[in-house]
């Protein structure tokens, strides 16, 4: 069950395009143009301090994508936004398919082994070339567990806030 109001990173403003305030966007949506389907955007790093922006126009441009925000009308205004992260709320995203999860929904889950040994909580995840990795912290240790369902990740119960893993607590 998604946590209401949780912010999901969707991209970043990485550069300028032209002189009329258009911005180059790095999109983490799949496909990348889908970032424009999730509006309003929340611009900024700190929850509660971000700027909510709707009415964003965008298009593919060469190998990248560009966007125009409604109140950004010139290159100087646009330059001030370079490096700004783009977030949306979790509620704006479609429900994942059966057996699939948004990383943001896994963060904070209690992690226990198949034998019932508590390992800590999911801090975050990251991608590698082979698979995603769950970072589990318990205050004393940090464990990196491959997020491979069936092999290491035996079950995920979002409503109970728990992930069961087949993992040696000493590793």
C-alpha positions in Angstrom: 0.0 0.0 0.0 1.6 3.3 -1.1 2.3 5.9 1.6 0.1 9.0 0.8 2.1 12.1 -0.2 5.4 10.3 -0.7 7.4 11.9 -3.4 8.9 9.9 -6.2 11.9 11.2 -8.1 11.1 11.3 -11.9 13.9 13.3 -13.4 16.1 16.4 -13.3 16.5 19.7 -15.1 19.9 19.4 -16.7 20.3 22.3 -19.1 19.0 25.0 -21.3 17.4 24.8 -24.8 17.1 28.0 -26.8 16.3 31.5 -25.6 12.6 31.2 -24.7 13.0 29.4 -21.4 12.9 25.8 -22.6 14.8 23.3 -20.4 16.6 20.1 -21.1 15.2 17.3 -19.0 16.7 14.0 -17.8 13.7 11.7 -17.4 13.7 8.5 -15.4 10.2 7.5 -16.6 9.8 4.6 -18.9 9.3 5.5 -21.7 11.0 8.8 -20.9 8.3 11.0 -22.5 5.9 9.7 -19.9 7.2 12.2 -17.4 4.9 14.7 -19.0 1.8 12.5 -18.2 2.5 12.9 -14.4 1.6 16.5 -13.6 1.9 18.5 -11.5 5.6 18.3 -11.0 7.1 19.1 -7.6 10.4 21.0 -8.2 12.9 21.1 -5.4 14.6 18.8 -2.9 12.9 19.5 0.4 9.3 18.2 1.0 7.0 21.0 1.7 9.4 23.6 0.1 9.0 22.4 -3.5 7.2 24.4 -6.1 4.2 22.7 -7.7 4.0 23.2 -11.5 1.3 22.2 -13.9 0.7 22.9 -17.6 4.2 21.7 -18.6 4.8 21.3 -22.4 7.4 18.9 -23.6 8.8 17.2 -26.7 11.6 15.0 -27.9 14.6 17.0 -29.1 17.4 15.1 -30.7 18.5 12.4 -28.4 16.9 14.1 -25.3 13.7 15.8 -24.2 12.9 19.4 -23.6 10.2 21.1 -21.5 8.7 24.5 -21.1 7.3 25.5 -17.8 4.4 28.0 -17.9 6.1 30.8 -15.9 9.6 30.3 -17.3 9.7 32.7 -20.2 13.4 33.4 -20.8 16.9 31.9 -20.7 17.8 33.6 -17.4 14.7 32.2 -15.5 15.4 28.8 -17.0 19.1 28.9 -16.0 18.1 29.3 -12.3 16.4 25.8 -12.5 19.4 23.8 -13.7 20.1 21.0 -11.3 16.5 21.0 -9.9 15.1 17.6 -9.2 11.6 16.7 -10.5 9.3 14.7 -8.3 5.7 13.6 -8.4 3.5 12.1 -5.7 3.2 8.4 -5.5 -0.5 8.6 -6.0 0.0 10.1 -9.5 1.6 6.8 -10.7 -0.4 3.9 -12.0 -0.7 0.7 -9.9 2.2 -1.7 -10.6 1.6 -5.1 -12.2 1.3 -8.1 -9.9 4.7 -9.0 -8.5 6.2 -5.6 -9.4 6.9 -2.8 -7.0 7.9 0.9 -7.0 11.1 1.3 -5.1 9.5 4.0 -3.0 6.9 1.5 -1.8 9.6 -0.8 -0.5 11.5 1.8 1.4 10.9 1.4 5.2 9.7 -2.2 5.0 10.9 -4.5 7.8 13.2 -7.2 6.5 13.3 -10.6 8.1 14.9 -13.9 7.0 12.9 -17.0 6.2 13.9 -18.2 9.7 12.3 -15.0 11.3 15.6 -13.2 12.1 15.1 -9.4 11.8 17.7 -7.8 9.6 16.5 -4.2 9.7 14.5 -2.0 7.4 14.9 -1.2 3.7 16.8 2.1 3.5 16.8 2.4 -0.3 17.5 0.4 -3.5 19.8 0.9 -6.4 20.3 -0.6 -9.8 23.2 -2.6 -11.0 23.8 -4.1 -14.5 22.6 -7.5 -13.3 19.7 -6.7 -10.9 18.4 -4.2 -8.4 19.9 -4.3 -4.8 18.0 -3.7 -1.6 20.0 -1.8 1.1 18.9 -3.0 4.5 20.0 -1.2 7.7 19.5 -2.0 11.3 21.5 0.7 13.0 24.6 -1.4 13.4 25.0 -3.0 9.9 24.2 -2.4 6.3 23.3 -5.4 4.1 23.1 -5.4 0.4 20.6 -8.0 -0.8 20.0 -8.7 -4.5 16.3 -8.0 -5.3 15.7 -11.3 -7.1 12.2 -12.5 -6.4 12.0 -16.2 -5.6 15.7 -16.6 -5.0 16.5 -14.1 -2.3 13.3 -12.1 -1.9 10.7 -14.7 -0.9 7.8 -12.4 -0.3 6.8 -8.7 -0.1 3.7 -7.7 1.9 3.2 -4.0 1.6 0.1 -3.9 3.8 2.0 -5.6 6.6 5.1 -3.6 5.9 7.3 -6.7 5.6 9.8 -8.3 3.2 10.9 -11.9 3.8 14.3 -12.8 2.4 16.4 -16.0 2.1 19.6 -14.5 3.4 22.3 -15.4 5.9 22.0 -13.0 8.8 25.8 -13.2 9.2 26.5 -12.1 5.7 
